[in-house]
Amino acid sequence: MEELIAFIAKSLVEKPESVTVSSEEKEDGSTLIKLSVDPGDMGRIIGKEGRTAKAMRTLLNAKATREGRRSSLQILE
């Protein structure tokens, strides 16, 4: 799931080398994916009215559901 988010993020930003993705398992068994990008690219990741971020979360949830898991995306500043 990290690879999916990294691919999407690197495709959107101007500085793909600054994209970092990490994951951590939560107590309830779900996975938290953390995305960090260059501050100048934050607007590209979030999108107008958060549409891009929402679309990334939708894709992540679809992939996780296919694998029988739960996941969430956190965009770090």
PDB file of N, CA, C and O in Angstrom:
ATOM      1  N   MET A   1       0.815  -1.190   0.000  1.00  0.00           N
ATOM      2  CA  MET A   1       0.000   0.000   0.000  1.00  0.00           C
ATOM      3  C   MET A   1       0.859   1.254   0.000  1.00  0.00           C
ATOM      4  O   MET A   1       0.478   2.284  -0.557  1.00  0.00           O
ATOM      5  N   GLU A   2       2.030   1.156   0.635  1.00  0.00           N
ATOM      6  CA  GLU A   2       2.943   2.302   0.627  1.00  0.00           C
ATOM      7  C   GLU A   2       3.378   2.634  -0.796  1.00  0.00           C
ATOM      8  O   GLU A   2       3.522   3.803  -1.154  1.00  0.00           O
ATOM      9  N   GLU A   3       3.586   1.596  -1.603  1.00  0.00           N
ATOM     10  CA  GLU A   3       4.050   1.802  -2.979  1.00  0.00           C
ATOM     11  C   GLU A   3       3.018   2.564  -3.796  1.00  0.00           C
ATOM     12  O   GLU A   3       3.375   3.413  -4.613  1.00  0.00           O
ATOM     13  N   LEU A   4       1.734   2.264  -3.580  1.00  0.00           N
ATOM     14  CA  LEU A   4       0.665   2.947  -4.302  1.00  0.00           C
ATOM     15  C   LEU A   4       0.661   4.433  -3.978  1.00  0.00           C
ATOM     16  O   LEU A   4       0.615   5.268  -4.881  1.00  0.00           O
ATOM     17  N   ILE A   5       0.707   4.762  -2.712  1.00  0.00           N
ATOM     18  CA  ILE A   5       0.688   6.166  -2.288  1.00  0.00           C
ATOM     19  C   ILE A   5       1.943   6.889  -2.769  1.00  0.00           C
ATOM     20  O   ILE A   5       1.861   8.032  -3.220  1.00  0.00           O
ATOM     21  N   ALA A   6       3.102   6.240  -2.680  1.00  0.00           N
ATOM     22  CA  ALA A   6       4.346   6.856  -3.141  1.00  0.00           C
ATOM     23  C   ALA A   6       4.287   7.134  -4.640  1.00  0.00           C
ATOM     24  O   ALA A   6       4.708   8.201  -5.087  1.00  0.00           O
ATOM     25  N   PHE A   7       3.772   6.195  -5.414  1.00  0.00           N
ATOM     26  CA  PHE A   7       3.676   6.376  -6.864  1.00  0.00           C
ATOM     27  C   PHE A   7       2.777   7.559  -7.212  1.00  0.00           C
ATOM     28  O   PHE A   7       3.136   8.396  -8.040  1.00  0.00           O
ATOM     29  N   ILE A   8       1.611   7.625  -6.579  1.00  0.00           N
ATOM     30  CA  ILE A   8       0.676   8.721  -6.850  1.00  0.00           C
ATOM     31  C   ILE A   8       1.290  10.056  -6.451  1.00  0.00           C
ATOM     32  O   ILE A   8       1.233  11.021  -7.214  1.00  0.00           O
ATOM     33  N   ALA A   9       1.877  10.117  -5.260  1.00  0.00           N
ATOM     34  CA  ALA A   9       2.449  11.370  -4.766  1.00  0.00           C
ATOM     35  C   ALA A   9       3.600  11.846  -5.648  1.00  0.00           C
ATOM     36  O   ALA A   9       3.681  13.028  -5.981  1.00  0.00           O
ATOM     37  N   LYS A  10       4.490  10.927  -6.026  1.00  0.00           N
ATOM     38  CA  LYS A  10       5.632  11.314  -6.865  1.00  0.00           C
ATOM     39  C   LYS A  10       5.186  11.779  -8.238  1.00  0.00           C
ATOM     40  O   LYS A  10       5.868  12.589  -8.867  1.00  0.00           O
ATOM     41  N   SER A  11       4.053  11.282  -8.713  1.00  0.00           N
ATOM     42  CA  SER A  11       3.525  11.702 -10.006  1.00  0.00           C
ATOM     43  C   SER A  11       2.926  13.105  -9.960  1.00  0.00           C
ATOM     44  O   SER A  11       2.838  13.780 -10.986  1.00  0.00           O
ATOM     45  N   LEU A  12       2.516  13.541  -8.775  1.00  0.00           N
ATOM     46  CA  LEU A  12       1.844  14.834  -8.638  1.00  0.00           C
ATOM     47  C   LEU A  12       2.781  15.995  -8.327  1.00  0.00           C
ATOM     48  O   LEU A  12       2.522  17.121  -8.753  1.00  0.00           O
ATOM     49  N   VAL A  13       3.857  15.749  -7.597  1.00  0.00           N
ATOM     50  CA  VAL A  13       4.686  16.840  -7.076  1.00  0.00           C
ATOM     51  C   VAL A  13       5.792  17.255  -8.034  1.00  0.00           C
ATOM     52  O   VAL A  13       6.121  16.537  -8.978  1.00  0.00           O
ATOM     53  N   GLU A  14       6.358  18.431  -7.773  1.00  0.00           N
ATOM     54  CA  GLU A  14       7.475  18.926  -8.563  1.00  0.00           C
ATOM     55  C   GLU A  14       8.806  18.390  -8.055  1.00  0.00           C
ATOM     56  O   GLU A  14       9.770  18.310  -8.815  1.00  0.00           O
ATOM     57  N   LYS A  15       8.870  18.018  -6.765  1.00  0.00           N
ATOM     58  CA  LYS A  15      10.100  17.482  -6.168  1.00  0.00           C
ATOM     59  C   LYS A  15       9.842  16.062  -5.671  1.00  0.00           C
ATOM     60  O   LYS A  15       9.638  15.853  -4.475  1.00  0.00           O
ATOM     61  N   PRO A  16       9.848  15.082  -6.581  1.00  0.00           N
ATOM     62  CA  PRO A  16       9.534  13.708  -6.170  1.00  0.00           C
ATOM     63  C   PRO A  16      10.554  13.103  -5.206  1.00  0.00           C
ATOM     64  O   PRO A  16      10.237  12.157  -4.486  1.00  0.00           O
ATOM     65  N   GLU A  17      11.761  13.633  -5.187  1.00  0.00           N
ATOM     66  CA  GLU A  17      12.777  13.102  -4.275  1.00  0.00           C
ATOM     67  C   GLU A  17      12.473  13.420  -2.814  1.00  0.00           C
ATOM     68  O   GLU A  17      13.028  12.788  -1.915  1.00  0.00           O
ATOM     69  N   SER A  18      11.602  14.390  -2.570  1.00  0.00           N
ATOM     70  CA  SER A  18      11.269  14.767  -1.196  1.00  0.00           C
ATOM     71  C   SER A  18      10.073  13.984  -0.635  1.00  0.00           C
ATOM     72  O   SER A  18       9.693  14.181   0.519  1.00  0.00           O
ATOM     73  N   VAL A  19       9.485  13.103  -1.440  1.00  0.00           N
ATOM     74  CA  VAL A  19       8.332  12.321  -0.984  1.00  0.00           C
ATOM     75  C   VAL A  19       8.807  11.176  -0.096  1.00  0.00           C
ATOM     76  O   VAL A  19       9.667  10.390  -0.494  1.00  0.00           O
ATOM     77  N   THR A  20       8.247  11.085   1.105  1.00  0.00           N
ATOM     78  CA  THR A  20       8.537   9.963   1.992  1.00  0.00           C
ATOM     79  C   THR A  20       7.219   9.363   2.463  1.00  0.00           C
ATOM     80  O   THR A  20       6.280  10.073   2.823  1.00  0.00           O
ATOM     81  N   VAL A  21       7.180   8.040   2.451  1.00  0.00           N
ATOM     82  CA  VAL A  21       5.980   7.310   2.866  1.00  0.00           C
ATOM     83  C   VAL A  21       6.398   6.272   3.892  1.00  0.00           C
ATOM     84  O   VAL A  21       7.356   5.527   3.685  1.00  0.00           O
ATOM     85  N   SER A  22       5.676   6.230   4.993  1.00  0.00           N
ATOM     86  CA  SER A  22       5.940   5.220   6.020  1.00  0.00           C
ATOM     87  C   SER A  22       4.610   4.669   6.506  1.00  0.00           C
ATOM     88  O   SER A  22       3.555   5.257   6.266  1.00  0.00           O
ATOM     89  N   SER A  23       4.671   3.542   7.187  1.00  0.00           N
ATOM     90  CA  SER A  23       3.436   2.958   7.700  1.00  0.00           C
ATOM     91  C   SER A  23       3.647   2.469   9.118  1.00  0.00           C
ATOM     92  O   SER A  23       4.765   2.168   9.537  1.00  0.00           O
ATOM     93  N   GLU A  24       2.559   2.399   9.834  1.00  0.00           N
ATOM     94  CA  GLU A  24       2.607   1.862  11.197  1.00  0.00           C
ATOM     95  C   GLU A  24       1.311   1.113  11.467  1.00  0.00           C
ATOM     96  O   GLU A  24       0.234   1.511  11.025  1.00  0.00           O
ATOM     97  N   GLU A  25       1.444   0.036  12.195  1.00  0.00           N
ATOM     98  CA  GLU A  25       0.280  -0.768  12.561  1.00  0.00           C
ATOM     99  C   GLU A  25      -0.354  -0.170  13.811  1.00  0.00           C
ATOM    100  O   GLU A  25       0.337   0.126  14.787  1.00  0.00           O
ATOM    101  N   LYS A  26      -1.661   0.002  13.775  1.00  0.00           N
ATOM    102  CA  LYS A  26      -2.378   0.531  14.929  1.00  0.00           C
ATOM    103  C   LYS A  26      -2.835  -0.623  15.816  1.00  0.00           C
ATOM    104  O   LYS A  26      -2.778  -1.785  15.414  1.00  0.00           O
ATOM    105  N   GLU A  27      -3.283  -0.298  17.006  1.00  0.00           N
ATOM    106  CA  GLU A  27      -3.708  -1.309  17.972  1.00  0.00           C
ATOM    107  C   GLU A  27      -4.899  -2.129  17.490  1.00  0.00           C
ATOM    108  O   GLU A  27      -5.035  -3.300  17.843  1.00  0.00           O
ATOM    109  N   ASP A  28      -5.761  -1.512  16.682  1.00  0.00           N
ATOM    110  CA  ASP A  28      -6.953  -2.223  16.209  1.00  0.00           C
ATOM    111  C   ASP A  28      -6.689  -3.081  14.972  1.00  0.00           C
ATOM    112  O   ASP A  28      -7.621  -3.659  14.412  1.00  0.00           O
ATOM    113  N   GLY A  29      -5.428  -3.168  14.541  1.00  0.00           N
ATOM    114  CA  GLY A  29      -5.067  -4.008  13.407  1.00  0.00           C
ATOM    115  C   GLY A  29      -5.046  -3.292  12.071  1.00  0.00           C
ATOM    116  O   GLY A  29      -4.652  -3.880  11.063  1.00  0.00           O
ATOM    117  N   SER A  30      -5.459  -2.040  12.042  1.00  0.00           N
ATOM    118  CA  SER A  30      -5.434  -1.290  10.792  1.00  0.00           C
ATOM    119  C   SER A  30      -4.047  -0.687  10.570  1.00  0.00           C
ATOM    120  O   SER A  30      -3.216  -0.649  11.478  1.00  0.00           O
ATOM    121  N   THR A  31      -3.820  -0.224   9.364  1.00  0.00           N
ATOM    122  CA  THR A  31      -2.534   0.348   8.987  1.00  0.00           C
ATOM    123  C   THR A  31      -2.693   1.841   8.754  1.00  0.00           C
ATOM    124  O   THR A  31      -3.622   2.278   8.075  1.00  0.00           O
ATOM    125  N   LEU A  32      -1.784   2.618   9.320  1.00  0.00           N
ATOM    126  CA  LEU A  32      -1.754   4.062   9.112  1.00  0.00           C
ATOM    127  C   LEU A  32      -0.595   4.373   8.178  1.00  0.00           C
ATOM    128  O   LEU A  32       0.560   4.111   8.511  1.00  0.00           O
ATOM    129  N   ILE A  33      -0.898   4.932   7.010  1.00  0.00           N
ATOM    130  CA  ILE A  33       0.111   5.324   6.036  1.00  0.00           C
ATOM    131  C   ILE A  33       0.363   6.815   6.222  1.00  0.00           C
ATOM    132  O   ILE A  33      -0.566   7.622   6.186  1.00  0.00           O
ATOM    133  N   LYS A  34       1.631   7.171   6.420  1.00  0.00           N
ATOM    134  CA  LYS A  34       1.997   8.574   6.615  1.00  0.00           C
ATOM    135  C   LYS A  34       2.737   9.081   5.379  1.00  0.00           C
ATOM    136  O   LYS A  34       3.707   8.467   4.934  1.00  0.00           O
ATOM    137  N   LEU A  35       2.279  10.191   4.833  1.00  0.00           N
ATOM    138  CA  LEU A  35       2.857  10.788   3.627  1.00  0.00           C
ATOM    139  C   LEU A  35       3.419  12.160   3.966  1.00  0.00           C
ATOM    140  O   LEU A  35       2.736  12.992   4.562  1.00  0.00           O
ATOM    141  N   SER A  36       4.658  12.384   3.585  1.00  0.00           N
ATOM    142  CA  SER A  36       5.298  13.673   3.792  1.00  0.00           C
ATOM    143  C   SER A  36       5.887  14.150   2.465  1.00  0.00           C
ATOM    144  O   SER A  36       6.541  13.382   1.759  1.00  0.00           O
ATOM    145  N   VAL A  37       5.654  15.419   2.130  1.00  0.00           N
ATOM    146  CA  VAL A  37       6.180  16.000   0.900  1.00  0.00           C
ATOM    147  C   VAL A  37       6.795  17.357   1.212  1.00  0.00           C
ATOM    148  O   VAL A  37       6.654  17.874   2.321  1.00  0.00           O
ATOM    149  N   ASP A  38       7.467  17.922   0.238  1.00  0.00           N
ATOM    150  CA  ASP A  38       8.037  19.259   0.369  1.00  0.00           C
ATOM    151  C   ASP A  38       6.899  20.255   0.624  1.00  0.00           C
ATOM    152  O   ASP A  38       5.838  20.143   0.010  1.00  0.00           O
ATOM    153  N   PRO A  39       7.105  21.225   1.522  1.00  0.00           N
ATOM    154  CA  PRO A  39       6.029  22.191   1.814  1.00  0.00           C
ATOM    155  C   PRO A  39       5.489  22.918   0.579  1.00  0.00           C
ATOM    156  O   PRO A  39       4.313  23.282   0.541  1.00  0.00           O
ATOM    157  N   GLY A  40       6.330  23.128  -0.420  1.00  0.00           N
ATOM    158  CA  GLY A  40       5.879  23.784  -1.647  1.00  0.00           C
ATOM    159  C   GLY A  40       4.949  22.929  -2.482  1.00  0.00           C
ATOM    160  O   GLY A  40       4.209  23.453  -3.314  1.00  0.00           O
ATOM    161  N   ASP A  41       4.973  21.622  -2.274  1.00  0.00           N
ATOM    162  CA  ASP A  41       4.135  20.696  -3.026  1.00  0.00           C
ATOM    163  C   ASP A  41       2.871  20.290  -2.272  1.00  0.00           C
ATOM    164  O   ASP A  41       2.077  19.502  -2.783  1.00  0.00           O
ATOM    165  N   MET A  42       2.678  20.809  -1.082  1.00  0.00           N
ATOM    166  CA  MET A  42       1.544  20.407  -0.263  1.00  0.00           C
ATOM    167  C   MET A  42       0.212  20.689  -0.972  1.00  0.00           C
ATOM    168  O   MET A  42      -0.716  19.884  -0.888  1.00  0.00           O
ATOM    169  N   GLY A  43       0.117  21.804  -1.653  1.00  0.00           N
ATOM    170  CA  GLY A  43      -1.111  22.144  -2.366  1.00  0.00           C
ATOM    171  C   GLY A  43      -1.439  21.161  -3.470  1.00  0.00           C
ATOM    172  O   GLY A  43      -2.611  20.890  -3.732  1.00  0.00           O
ATOM    173  N   ARG A  44      -0.420  20.623  -4.120  1.00  0.00           N
ATOM    174  CA  ARG A  44      -0.639  19.638  -5.175  1.00  0.00           C
ATOM    175  C   ARG A  44      -1.168  18.332  -4.612  1.00  0.00           C
ATOM    176  O   ARG A  44      -1.970  17.657  -5.257  1.00  0.00           O
ATOM    177  N   ILE A  45      -0.728  17.970  -3.419  1.00  0.00           N
ATOM    178  CA  ILE A  45      -1.170  16.725  -2.793  1.00  0.00           C
ATOM    179  C   ILE A  45      -2.596  16.857  -2.271  1.00  0.00           C
ATOM    180  O   ILE A  45      -3.402  15.939  -2.418  1.00  0.00           O
ATOM    181  N   ILE A  46      -2.906  17.988  -1.667  1.00  0.00           N
ATOM    182  CA  ILE A  46      -4.240  18.170  -1.105  1.00  0.00           C
ATOM    183  C   ILE A  46      -5.261  18.456  -2.200  1.00  0.00           C
ATOM    184  O   ILE A  46      -6.365  17.913  -2.164  1.00  0.00           O
ATOM    185  N   GLY A  47      -4.916  19.290  -3.162  1.00  0.00           N
ATOM    186  CA  GLY A  47      -5.820  19.602  -4.260  1.00  0.00           C
ATOM    187  C   GLY A  47      -6.886  20.603  -3.864  1.00  0.00           C
ATOM    188  O   GLY A  47      -6.993  20.988  -2.700  1.00  0.00           O
ATOM    189  N   LYS A  48      -7.667  21.017  -4.834  1.00  0.00           N
ATOM    190  CA  LYS A  48      -8.749  21.975  -4.566  1.00  0.00           C
ATOM    191  C   LYS A  48      -9.806  21.318  -3.692  1.00  0.00           C
ATOM    192  O   LYS A  48     -10.345  20.260  -4.015  1.00  0.00           O
ATOM    193  N   GLU A  49     -10.081  21.976  -2.584  1.00  0.00           N
ATOM    194  CA  GLU A  49     -11.075  21.506  -1.612  1.00  0.00           C
ATOM    195  C   GLU A  49     -10.780  20.090  -1.127  1.00  0.00           C
ATOM    196  O   GLU A  49     -11.692  19.385  -0.695  1.00  0.00           O
ATOM    197  N   GLY A  50      -9.518  19.664  -1.193  1.00  0.00           N
ATOM    198  CA  GLY A  50      -9.127  18.355  -0.688  1.00  0.00           C
ATOM    199  C   GLY A  50      -9.485  17.196  -1.596  1.00  0.00           C
ATOM    200  O   GLY A  50      -9.485  16.047  -1.155  1.00  0.00           O
ATOM    201  N   ARG A  51      -9.789  17.470  -2.846  1.00  0.00           N
ATOM    202  CA  ARG A  51     -10.226  16.411  -3.759  1.00  0.00           C
ATOM    203  C   ARG A  51      -9.135  15.395  -4.050  1.00  0.00           C
ATOM    204  O   ARG A  51      -9.409  14.195  -4.100  1.00  0.00           O
ATOM    205  N   THR A  52      -7.914  15.849  -4.240  1.00  0.00           N
ATOM    206  CA  THR A  52      -6.825  14.920  -4.533  1.00  0.00           C
ATOM    207  C   THR A  52      -6.545  14.020  -3.335  1.00  0.00           C
ATOM    208  O   THR A  52      -6.366  12.812  -3.487  1.00  0.00           O
ATOM    209  N   ALA A  53      -6.508  14.606  -2.154  1.00  0.00           N
ATOM    210  CA  ALA A  53      -6.282  13.814  -0.940  1.00  0.00           C
ATOM    211  C   ALA A  53      -7.409  12.809  -0.743  1.00  0.00           C
ATOM    212  O   ALA A  53      -7.159  11.665  -0.363  1.00  0.00           O
ATOM    213  N   LYS A  54      -8.629  13.217  -0.994  1.00  0.00           N
ATOM    214  CA  LYS A  54      -9.775  12.315  -0.849  1.00  0.00           C
ATOM    215  C   LYS A  54      -9.684  11.173  -1.849  1.00  0.00           C
ATOM    216  O   LYS A  54      -9.989  10.029  -1.511  1.00  0.00           O
ATOM    217  N   ALA A  55      -9.271  11.469  -3.068  1.00  0.00           N
ATOM    218  CA  ALA A  55      -9.126  10.423  -4.087  1.00  0.00           C
ATOM    219  C   ALA A  55      -8.031   9.430  -3.700  1.00  0.00           C
ATOM    220  O   ALA A  55      -8.184   8.226  -3.905  1.00  0.00           O
ATOM    221  N   MET A  56      -6.928   9.931  -3.141  1.00  0.00           N
ATOM    222  CA  MET A  56      -5.855   9.040  -2.693  1.00  0.00           C
ATOM    223  C   MET A  56      -6.353   8.135  -1.568  1.00  0.00           C
ATOM    224  O   MET A  56      -6.033   6.947  -1.537  1.00  0.00           O
ATOM    225  N   ARG A  57      -7.123   8.685  -0.660  1.00  0.00           N
ATOM    226  CA  ARG A  57      -7.676   7.875   0.438  1.00  0.00           C
ATOM    227  C   ARG A  57      -8.651   6.824  -0.094  1.00  0.00           C
ATOM    228  O   ARG A  57      -8.683   5.698   0.403  1.00  0.00           O
ATOM    229  N   THR A  58      -9.444   7.187  -1.098  1.00  0.00           N
ATOM    230  CA  THR A  58     -10.390   6.247  -1.689  1.00  0.00           C
ATOM    231  C   THR A  58      -9.649   5.086  -2.338  1.00  0.00           C
ATOM    232  O   THR A  58     -10.030   3.931  -2.147  1.00  0.00           O
ATOM    233  N   LEU A  59      -8.605   5.370  -3.096  1.00  0.00           N
ATOM    234  CA  LEU A  59      -7.809   4.313  -3.723  1.00  0.00           C
ATOM    235  C   LEU A  59      -7.143   3.427  -2.684  1.00  0.00           C
ATOM    236  O   LEU A  59      -7.103   2.206  -2.839  1.00  0.00           O
ATOM    237  N   LEU A  60      -6.622   4.032  -1.632  1.00  0.00           N
ATOM    238  CA  LEU A  60      -5.980   3.269  -0.570  1.00  0.00           C
ATOM    239  C   LEU A  60      -6.981   2.337   0.106  1.00  0.00           C
ATOM    240  O   LEU A  60      -6.677   1.170   0.356  1.00  0.00           O
ATOM    241  N   ASN A  61      -8.168   2.850   0.400  1.00  0.00           N
ATOM    242  CA  ASN A  61      -9.192   2.027   1.033  1.00  0.00           C
ATOM    243  C   ASN A  61      -9.644   0.889   0.120  1.00  0.00           C
ATOM    244  O   ASN A  61      -9.906  -0.215   0.596  1.00  0.00           O
ATOM    245  N   ALA A  62      -9.736   1.144  -1.179  1.00  0.00           N
ATOM    246  CA  ALA A  62     -10.136   0.102  -2.124  1.00  0.00           C
ATOM    247  C   ALA A  62      -9.095  -1.017  -2.154  1.00  0.00           C
ATOM    248  O   ALA A  62      -9.447  -2.196  -2.143  1.00  0.00           O
ATOM    249  N   LYS A  63      -7.818  -0.645  -2.192  1.00  0.00           N
ATOM    250  CA  LYS A  63      -6.752  -1.652  -2.198  1.00  0.00           C
ATOM    251  C   LYS A  63      -6.735  -2.432  -0.890  1.00  0.00           C
ATOM    252  O   LYS A  63      -6.577  -3.653  -0.895  1.00  0.00           O
ATOM    253  N   ALA A  64      -6.895  -1.744   0.213  1.00  0.00           N
ATOM    254  CA  ALA A  64      -6.887  -2.412   1.517  1.00  0.00           C
ATOM    255  C   ALA A  64      -8.072  -3.368   1.644  1.00  0.00           C
ATOM    256  O   ALA A  64      -7.928  -4.465   2.182  1.00  0.00           O
ATOM    257  N   THR A  65      -9.223  -2.964   1.161  1.00  0.00           N
ATOM    258  CA  THR A  65     -10.409  -3.809   1.231  1.00  0.00           C
ATOM    259  C   THR A  65     -10.218  -5.081   0.420  1.00  0.00           C
ATOM    260  O   THR A  65     -10.642  -6.157   0.842  1.00  0.00           O
ATOM    261  N   ARG A  66      -9.583  -4.966  -0.740  1.00  0.00           N
ATOM    262  CA  ARG A  66      -9.311  -6.148  -1.562  1.00  0.00           C
ATOM    263  C   ARG A  66      -8.395  -7.128  -0.837  1.00  0.00           C
ATOM    264  O   ARG A  66      -8.476  -8.338  -1.048  1.00  0.00           O
ATOM    265  N   GLU A  67      -7.527  -6.600   0.013  1.00  0.00           N
ATOM    266  CA  GLU A  67      -6.601  -7.434   0.770  1.00  0.00           C
ATOM    267  C   GLU A  67      -7.176  -7.855   2.118  1.00  0.00           C
ATOM    268  O   GLU A  67      -6.510  -8.542   2.892  1.00  0.00           O
ATOM    269  N   GLY A  68      -8.406  -7.447   2.397  1.00  0.00           N
ATOM    270  CA  GLY A  68      -9.046  -7.805   3.655  1.00  0.00           C
ATOM    271  C   GLY A  68      -8.482  -7.070   4.853  1.00  0.00           C
ATOM    272  O   GLY A  68      -8.462  -7.602   5.963  1.00  0.00           O
ATOM    273  N   ARG A  69      -8.025  -5.849   4.632  1.00  0.00           N
ATOM    274  CA  ARG A  69      -7.425  -5.045   5.693  1.00  0.00           C
ATOM    275  C   ARG A  69      -8.114  -3.702   5.759  1.00  0.00           C
ATOM    276  O   ARG A  69      -8.965  -3.383   4.929  1.00  0.00           O
ATOM    277  N   ARG A  70      -7.735  -2.912   6.759  1.00  0.00           N
ATOM    278  CA  ARG A  70      -8.220  -1.532   6.882  1.00  0.00           C
ATOM    279  C   ARG A  70      -6.998  -0.621   6.903  1.00  0.00           C
ATOM    280  O   ARG A  70      -5.954  -0.978   7.448  1.00  0.00           O
ATOM    281  N   SER A  71      -7.139   0.550   6.309  1.00  0.00           N
ATOM    282  CA  SER A  71      -6.015   1.483   6.310  1.00  0.00           C
ATOM    283  C   SER A  71      -6.524   2.911   6.271  1.00  0.00           C
ATOM    284  O   SER A  71      -7.678   3.172   5.931  1.00  0.00           O
ATOM    285  N   SER A  72      -5.634   3.833   6.629  1.00  0.00           N
ATOM    286  CA  SER A  72      -5.959   5.255   6.564  1.00  0.00           C
ATOM    287  C   SER A  72      -4.699   6.004   6.146  1.00  0.00           C
ATOM    288  O   SER A  72      -3.581   5.515   6.310  1.00  0.00           O
ATOM    289  N   LEU A  73      -4.902   7.190   5.609  1.00  0.00           N
ATOM    290  CA  LEU A  73      -3.803   8.017   5.103  1.00  0.00           C
ATOM    291  C   LEU A  73      -3.726   9.289   5.927  1.00  0.00           C
ATOM    292  O   LEU A  73      -4.729   9.971   6.138  1.00  0.00           O
ATOM    293  N   GLN A  74      -2.526   9.600   6.389  1.00  0.00           N
ATOM    294  CA  GLN A  74      -2.279  10.848   7.101  1.00  0.00           C
ATOM    295  C   GLN A  74      -1.248  11.627   6.320  1.00  0.00           C
ATOM    296  O   GLN A  74      -0.165  11.116   6.032  1.00  0.00           O
ATOM    297  N   ILE A  75      -1.573  12.866   5.971  1.00  0.00           N
ATOM    298  CA  ILE A  75      -0.651  13.733   5.237  1.00  0.00           C
ATOM    299  C   ILE A  75       0.004  14.648   6.250  1.00  0.00           C
ATOM    300  O   ILE A  75      -0.662  15.459   6.895  1.00  0.00           O
ATOM    301  N   LEU A  76       1.319  14.513   6.385  1.00  0.00           N
ATOM    302  CA  LEU A  76       2.074  15.284   7.372  1.00  0.00           C
ATOM    303  C   LEU A  76       2.549  16.594   6.787  1.00  0.00           C
ATOM    304  O   LEU A  76       2.896  16.669   5.608  1.00  0.00           O
ATOM    305  N   GLU A  77       2.565  17.617   7.604  1.00  0.00           N
ATOM    306  CA  GLU A  77       3.062  18.941   7.168  1.00  0.00           C
ATOM    307  C   GLU A  77       4.517  19.096   7.490  1.00  0.00           C
ATOM    308  O   GLU A  77       5.105  20.137   7.200  1.00  0.00           O
TER     309      GLU A  77
END
